Amino acid sequence: MSKTSFSAEILNSSSLHLDIVDEFIAITQSKLTGATSEFARDSLTDLLSGLTAQRETYRAVLATIQPVTALAA
């Protein structure tokens, strides 16, 4: 597998994962808005924190990979 195709695979996978994490974040925020229990709000806030951290990781990966694939094009 060439460096370019490997980078493209990572880019595609990271983009897909980022989309899914963004969807989970939206769902979590929606559920957090409607939560009436303090325990549920705390739990969802913790989940949201973890999802946000994952989103930033995928964004960092994408920022690193995109210039490599742009040069190969």
Beta strands, then each sheet from edge to edge (+ up, - down):
end
